[in-house]
Every structure is written in C-alpha cells, then in structure tokens.
C-alpha cells in the first residue's frame, strides 16, 4: 500500500502543482479528501503533524488569552493527522432548524441557507463519524423498554438524544479517530497524496488579490517549498484558519479575506457550566440512559433535555442541552422544599431522588470575542494568536430562562421540581468549563460586509480559495459541531466537483 509523503524530504525551492490543495488533516480535511476520491482532481492534503502527537509540533498552537478564563490555546486542540478527533468525546447531534434562522432577537444570526440544504448530507456525515443510524429524536419511540421518559408537562423543554461515535471494531468503544481510522482509505485513493510534516505558512495571492497564487510550506526541520494549486481549501479549524488568513498579509495588508475586519471575530465555544441546578424526581430514579451512555441495537446514545425550537423562538432564548449527572443528597432545606411542594401538588415523594444537572449552551454571536495576531513568533516564524474571550450576562440569562421552563414543566406534571444553583454572574463563572468546540471565526454570509466566505465556503473576492469546518458557522446551536461540520464539508465537496471537474 502506498505510504504518506514526508514534507521533510521535499527539496528546498520545489514547486508542487496539484489541482486542489487541502490544508489540514482533521475531520473536515479528511472528509473532503474521501468525498473527492476517484474524481478527476489531483489532490494534495497537507498536514502539519504526523500520525502521532509531537510536543514540538503541538507548541505551534501556543498563544495568549485575555478576558474570562479559557483553555490554553495549545491544550484545546491537537496538531496531527485526525486533528481534534484524536481526543473528542464522540458526542453527535444535528443542528436544528432554528440554528440556521435569522432571528431579530439574536444580532448577527442567520446562515445563508436553511437546515434543509444540509439534510441530504447528515446521513453521509453520520456514517463517517460512525454514530450508527441517523435516529436522534426518534429514539423517544424506542427506549421505553429501558424505562419511561422523564414526565414533563407541555412546554418548551423535551427529552432529546445524543448519539455517539463508535470506532468500528474497537473493543474499547472509543470514538472514531479520523487519522487512524481512515489512513488506509486515504492511501488507497489514486488521485490523492497526503503529505505529513507540511506546515502552510502563507496563502500567497496574485497581485490583484482576486486569486490564490501559491502556498508557502515549511517544516520544522527547515525545508521551504511551494504548492501552486488551481484551488485550495483551508480546513485547519476555526482558530488556526483565522491565524493563517490574518498572517497572510503581504498583498492584502489586513489579511486574506479580511477586507471588512471580520476574520477572527465571532469566535465561539459551548459554555459548559457544572451543577447548574438540582433536579428532584418524586417517583424513584430516572432511567440510566439519562445519566450515562447506553446501547440499543448497537447504537450508543444518551438522553438530554433540550429547548425546543418553538420555545427558543417564543422565549427568545438560545440553544441548550442539559444533561443529568450524578445523584446528590439533599440538604435540610432541600428536603423540606420537596416535602412541602409534593404535598401541595398531591404527589407522593417518598421515593424521591435528586440529581445534579450540567449543560452545554450556545453563546450569542459577539464580534468582540475574537482572535488577533501578536508580535510573538512560533518556531516557523508565524505570529502567535491572542484570544479575547467573552461571555455576556444575556448568555447566562438565556439558559436560566430555559431551566425555569424545565422546572415549570416538572411542577405541571407533578413529577418533580428544580432548584437553581447559580444565579449571579460570579456563580456562573465559578462553575464554567468549555466544550473545545471552536466556531465562527470565518463566518459565512452572502454579503461580504458581514461574512468572510459565501454560502459555498469560498472566501469573498478570491475565486479559488475555500474554507471548511465550523469556523464557517455564523451561529452555533447547542449541538456538538463535528458531525455538522462534516455534513457541511460534504456539501463543499459536491460544489467543488461542479466547479472544478
């Protein structure tokens, strides 16, 4: 079987001329290469790392953060083949219709197309991430034998489901690591070369800034050469894609695609606060599929409490996915509250159980949550990044509103009650962690004044440069991005077949 190429063996000054260069070997880059297999395009996939973690390569990701606490930039992603699928948890769920909509209550919201545009690509993306059949909310009709759904009154929160990536044939039930899982498939593609240790350090435009002329490539061993493709796709993740565009400022002084100062802005992640509330169920314990991953007919899944699209529209709240975590013991005040409330409702709470709730929730798009270049340089001479991280009180208030709706529905059903554990900004920040779901820095929009790329991922104003990945997301939803960005990338593959083959 053919082997991957090694950029450290390419002579200095060489010029390689594929039809298409794919920059980045994470889930987007690998999905794109697989989707273009056996096309008439000669493709070169350029990956900075190798097949395994290397500390020197990983250090290229180091940067600085200001604002609210966030994960160090070199700890929140991985720089070798497979990208961040080398450490992801495998959580999958499609974006919903409202996630694509323009909402007057959410400034800067709206994708350039609706969910129906991605619908044909979800099953294909589901297959690549190996998350089983595309079922999700329909699981509600199948889990009854494992215990009933949480009883809720009519309202805005309902039991939805995550499905989990399961690397085929892996006895440890690990999620699919794209680099290892698809390495053999990539090697078998006749029109594809994969080059490891190849760092793209510049997107070099023609003098008129209307087309990409070539890519500058460097290795940590000191090699320097060029790739001169007919077209290129930047698929290096929301953080690194923004850095590469900003740092390529020899022709466009503000950076490639940054004529309206949008590259690096609108960075987003899913906020994951812990112990947001205490859920009390009056009648016994919840089914285990709420508190851990379960298996049904080979499908790995877990229930979550989701805000419905109807509620999000009417209450003007953002997306959230609440998870039921560990059981907890009620204190004296909690016990008294349960006794009094259940008595008023006429419910039997003698077998009550209590759980801590966790959550992942969506942030409002914020142009001031952004990545910028610093004067510090990495080992390749690339400027390092600074992340200015923000979270607004409106982000917390939105989720608090959803929790209150969940509490109301429990009382209506006389099935339980909810106690909010975080009410002030300081409370929320003290229990906050992050999903490492990077989105939004190269957002799509039909108008170049409001987005970096168009509806097909093409950088506005540059005929042959495209972007792939969740950096394109204008708004973010609450669902984990990997399966969704793969679906978006498969759509890009179809577009490239139309315009290039």
C-alpha positions, -999 to +999 in steps of 0.1 A: +000+000+000+014+035-008+028+055+021+021+091+030+046+117+018+070+134+041+075+171+036+109+169+052+121+150+021+110+177-004+139+197-018+141+233-009+126+255-036+104+228-051+070+237-066+042+212-064+012+217-087-019+197-077-054+207-089-066+210-053-047+216-021-065+207+012-048+224+041-054+204+073-059+167+081-087+169+107-123+158+102-130+184+076-099+178+055-101+141+057-139+141+049-133+163+019-105+141+006-127+109+010-156+126-007-134+136-037-119+101-041-117+089-077-127+123-091-106+138-119-089+161-095-053+156-085-054+164-047-027+171-022-037+171+015-012+190+037-010+180+074+013+198+098+018+168+121+024+131+116+004+101+127+012+107+164+014+135+189+047+155+189+053+182+215+073+204+192+046+205+166+019+209+192+037+240+205+030+258+172-006+262+186+005+281+217-010+316+222-023+340+247-058+346+262-074+376+279-109+382+292-127+355+311-108+322+318-105+299+288-085+268+279-048+275+268-048+275+230-022+247+227-043+224+250-077+228+233-068+211+200-043+186+186-019+190+157-015+157+140-035+136+114-071+134+126-069+167+144-092+171+174-109+138+167-079+124+184-093+135+217-130+141+211-158+125+232-178+114+201-210+133+210-231+138+180-264+156+173-276+175+142-283+213+143-320+221+144-340+244+120-338+275+142-300+272+144-299+284+107-326+311+110-321+348+112-337+360+145-344+396+153-336+388+190-301+375+181-279+401+163-257+387+136-277+355+134-287+336+102-269+311+079-271+317+041-293+287+038-317+266+059-313+232+075-330+216+045-298+224+025-277+202+048-304+175+053-291+152+025-256+153+039-264+143+075-267+106+069-234+106+050-217+126+078-233+102+103-216+073+085-182+089+085-183+097+123-197+062+128-225+072+151-249+045+140-282+050+121-294+086+119-322+084+146-318+110+173-352+124+185-369+093+171-352+073+198-380+085+221-402+059+205-377+031+212-364+035+247-395+026+266-383-009+274-353+007+293-376+029+314-400+058+307-390+092+296-389+119+323-425+131+327-429+167+318-459+189+313-465+206+279-439+233+273-405+243+259-382+215+271-383+179+259-361+148+260-338+147+231-308+124+224-271+124+217-257+096+196-220+086+200-193+079+175-180+044+178-148+034+160-157+003+141-143-028+156-128-010+186-134-031+217-128-001+240-158+018+224-136+048+215-150+075+192-136+075+157-102+090+154-102+101+118-064+099+112-061+063+123-095+051+111-092+065+076-054+063+070-057+031+049-086+045+029-067+077+022-037+057+010-059+038-015-072+069-032-054+071-066-059+108-071-047+118-036-014+124-019-012+130+018+019+149+030+028+150+066+050+175+085+039+201+060+030+235+076+014+261+054+028+294+065+013+317+039-016+320+015+000+340-013-024+359-036-019+372-071-011+409-073-047+418-079-058+399-048-085+381-068-070+346-069-047+325-048-013+320-065+005+296-042+011+283-007+043+287+013+052+254+030+077+250+058+088+221+080+103+222+115+134+206+100+140+237+079+126+228+045+109+255+025+089+250-008+057+260-026+025+244-036+008+260-066-027+246-068-056+255-091-077+259-059-072+254-022-094+246+009-083+258+043-095+232+068-073+238+098-100+245+124-116+278+135-086+290+154-058+281+130-077+290+099-082+326+112-044+328+120-034+317+086-057+342+069-046+371+091-009+363+088-011+361+050-009+399+047+016+406+020-009+415-007-039+424+015-025+443+044-053+433+068-050+396+058-067+374+033-105+377+033-102+404+060-112+435+040-141+441+064-122+432+096-142+400+102-115+373+102-110+361+138-142+378+151-172+359+164-152+331+180-174+308+199-174+277+220-201+259+240-202+270+276-204+240+299-213+251+335-214+224+361-241+218+388-264+244+373-294+231+391-307+202+413-334+181+397-356+162+421-378+133+408-407+125+431-412+089+419-380+069+420-349+071+398-345+082+362-337+056+336-300+052+332-300+065+297-303+099+312-272+096+333-248+076+311-243+062+277-265+032+269-267+008+240-298-001+220-294-024+190-258-014+187-265+023+189-248+042+217-269+071+230-278+093+259-308+114+267-305+152+271-331+178+280-333+202+250-351+235+245-375+231+216-373+254+185-408+267+193-397+277+228-365+293+215-385+314+192-412+325+216-390+330+247-361+344+226-335+320+241-305+303+226-299+266+223-290+245+253-286+208+260-290+199+297-275+166+310-284+147+341-252+140+360-245+123+394-271+117+421-268+141+451-281+142+487-305+170+495-297+192+525-323+200+551-337+230+532-340+209+500-357+180+518-382+204+534-389+220+500-396+186+484-419+176+513-439+209+511-440+211+473-451+175+468-477+179+495-492+210+477-492+191+444-507+160+459-477+139+447-460+111+465-424+120+470-415+092+495-391+077+469-376+109+456-342+110+440-320+141+433-295+148+405-270+175+396-276+190+362-249+200+337-253+217+304-237+228+271-252+261+259-249+284+229-234+319+230-247+349+213-225+359+184-201+386+196-177+404+172-155+413+202-149+377+211-120+374+187-086+362+177-058+387+168-022+384+159+006+392+184+042+402+178+054+369+193+065+343+167+065+305+167+093+282+155+082+287+119+081+324+121+043+326+122+028+352+145+011+337+175-025+345+184-043+362+213-079+352+221-101+379+237-127+357+254-161+370+265-194+357+277-224+380+283-249+381+311-275+375+283-259+341+276-264+331+312-299+346+314-310+327+283-301+294+298-316+303+332-349+310+314-347+275+299-341+260+334-371+278+348-392+264+320-380+229+328-389+235+365-424+247+355-430+216+334-420+193+362-445+210+385-472+209+359-466+171+355-464+168+393-433+146+386-406+166+403-391+200+409-360+220+402-337+242+423-314+267+405-279+266+420-263+295+401-280+330+399-252+356+398-226+361+371-199+351+397-218+319+404-219+310+367-183+318+361-171+298+391-185+266+376-177+272+340-158+250+316-157+247+278-165+222+252-134+229+230-159+234+201-143+262+181-167+280+158-174+312+140-141+329+131-145+327+093-183+330+092-204+325+061-227+353+048-240+362+013-228+397+020-190+402+021-195+430+046-210+405+071-190+373+064-156+360+053-170+333+030-200+329+008-227+301+011-203+276-006-174+284+017-155+304-010-136+334+005-153+366-007-134+382-035-110+353-041-120+329-069-101+298-059-098+298-021-123+280+001-128+273+038-141+242+055-151+235+091-171+250+119-153+284+116-179+290+089-208+287+114-225+322+117-245+310+147-237+279+167-266+260+181-261+238+211-252+206+192-216+194+191-201+206+158-181+177+144-209+157+127-224+190+115-191+204+101-186+171+083-220+174+066-211+210+056-178+198+042-195+170+021-217+198+006-185+217-003-171+185-020-202+184-042-197+221-051-160+216-059-170+187-082-193+211-101-169+240-104-135+221-108-141+188-125 
